[in-house]
């Protein structure tokens, strides 16, 4: 796999937005917006990129990427409806304090870079996350979604360009 999407969930495939047009509230981070999955599917089809989960949701899957929680099972079902699947997850560098406080953004960049070190075949990659990942180099490859809306078609267009650019990405 030469192209990879490092995917966060909360603020990307769900949002803090809720109104009468949403039958289920998706603002609490437990539900996924099927329309955001369709947008992700469009991006994957256009670029051929694999999905690597770097979200705290990765703890909701076992070592064989089988869901351990109902939320993860729903994510897997919605992904499969778009012929998508999670290729891999980033390694766990979170301390117990980070896990307790859910401040995963403090180690996400480190985890992404460690995953890339173990997958030298990756030539192009992007990070989709609504949070600052506290790393200037990783930020060059990140598209920050607006947590109020999550992933948008405009974001998909930007990510497609980022993944298809022929300019060489520097291995960090």
C-alpha positions in Angstrom: 0.0 0.0 0.0 1.6 3.3 -1.1 -1.1 5.7 0.1 -2.5 5.9 3.6 -5.2 7.9 5.3 -4.6 8.2 9.1 -8.2 8.6 10.3 -9.6 10.0 13.4 -13.3 9.5 14.2 -14.7 12.1 16.6 -15.0 15.4 14.8 -14.4 13.7 11.4 -17.0 11.0 11.0 -19.3 12.5 13.5 -19.7 16.1 14.7 -20.9 18.3 17.5 -23.7 19.6 15.3 -27.2 18.4 16.0 -30.6 19.6 14.9 -34.1 18.4 13.9 -32.8 16.9 10.6 -30.7 14.4 12.5 -32.7 11.5 13.8 -29.9 10.5 16.1 -27.7 12.8 18.0 -24.1 12.3 16.8 -22.6 14.9 19.1 -21.6 12.6 21.9 -18.9 10.8 19.9 -20.6 7.4 20.0 -22.4 7.5 16.7 -21.2 7.8 13.2 -22.8 9.9 10.5 -23.4 7.6 7.4 -23.0 10.6 5.1 -19.4 11.1 6.4 -18.7 7.5 5.7 -19.9 8.0 2.1 -17.5 11.0 1.8 -14.6 8.9 3.1 -15.6 6.1 0.6 -15.4 8.6 -2.2 -11.9 9.7 -1.1 -10.7 6.1 -0.8 -12.1 5.2 -4.3 -10.5 8.2 -5.9 -7.1 7.7 -4.3 -6.8 3.9 -3.6 -5.5 4.8 0.0 -5.8 2.4 2.9 -7.3 3.5 6.2 -5.2 3.5 9.4 -7.1 4.3 12.5 -5.3 6.7 14.8 -8.3 7.6 16.9 -8.9 6.6 20.5 -11.6 4.3 18.9 -8.7 1.9 18.1 -9.0 0.7 21.7 -12.5 -0.6 20.7 -11.0 -3.2 18.4 -9.0 -6.3 19.2 -5.6 -7.1 17.7 -7.3 -8.7 14.7 -9.4 -5.5 14.1 -12.6 -7.2 15.4 -15.0 -4.8 17.2 -15.1 -5.0 21.0 -17.9 -2.5 21.5 -21.2 -1.8 19.8 -19.9 1.6 18.5 -16.9 -0.1 16.8 -19.3 -2.7 15.3 -21.5 0.0 13.9 -18.4 1.7 12.4 -17.3 -1.5 10.8 -20.8 -2.1 9.4 -21.0 1.4 7.9 -17.5 1.1 6.4 -18.4 -2.2 4.9 -21.5 -0.8 3.2 -19.1 1.5 1.3 -16.7 -1.4 0.7 -14.2 0.1 3.1 -12.3 -1.5 6.0 -9.7 -0.5 8.5 -6.3 -1.7 7.2 -4.4 -1.1 10.4 -4.2 1.0 13.6 -1.4 3.1 15.0 0.6 1.7 17.9 -0.4 2.7 21.4 2.0 5.2 23.0 -0.6 6.6 25.4 0.1 6.7 29.1 -2.5 5.7 31.6 -3.0 9.5 32.4 -3.6 10.2 28.7 -6.1 7.4 28.4 -7.9 8.6 31.6 -8.0 12.2 30.4 -8.7 11.1 26.7 -6.0 13.6 25.6 -4.9 11.2 22.8 -3.8 14.2 20.6 -0.7 14.5 22.8 0.7 11.2 21.3 -1.1 10.8 18.0 1.7 12.3 15.9 4.3 10.1 17.7 2.1 7.0 17.0 1.7 8.0 13.3 5.4 8.5 12.8 6.1 5.1 14.5 3.6 3.4 12.2 5.2 5.0 9.2 8.7 3.9 10.4 7.3 0.3 10.3 5.7 0.7 6.8 8.5 2.1 4.6 6.4 1.2 1.5 4.1 4.2 2.2 4.8 7.0 -0.3 2.0 9.4 0.4 -0.1 9.9 3.5 -2.6 12.3 5.0 -4.0 12.8 8.5 -7.6 13.6 9.0 -8.3 14.9 12.5 -10.1 17.9 14.1 -7.4 18.3 16.8 -4.0 19.9 16.9 -1.5 17.0 17.0 1.3 19.0 18.4 3.8 18.2 15.7 4.8 20.8 13.0 6.0 18.1 10.5 2.8 16.0 10.8 0.7 19.1 10.5 2.0 19.5 6.9 0.1 16.3 6.1 -3.0 17.0 8.2 -6.3 18.3 7.2 -8.1 19.6 10.3 -11.8 19.1 10.0 -14.2 21.5 11.7 -15.7 19.5 14.6 -19.0 21.3 14.2 -19.4 19.7 10.8 -17.0 16.8 10.4 -15.7 15.7 7.1 -17.0 17.7 4.1 -16.9 17.3 0.3 -14.5 20.3 0.2 -12.2 18.4 2.6 -12.4 15.3 0.4 -11.2 17.4 -2.6 -8.3 18.9 -0.6 -7.3 15.4 0.7 -7.5 13.9 -2.8 -5.1 16.6 -4.1 -2.8 16.0 -1.1 -2.7 12.2 -1.8 -2.2 12.5 -5.5 0.5 15.1 -5.6 3.6 13.8 -7.2 5.9 15.9 -5.0 7.9 13.6 -2.8 6.8 13.6 0.8 9.7 13.7 3.2 10.0 10.7 5.5 9.9 12.1 9.0 
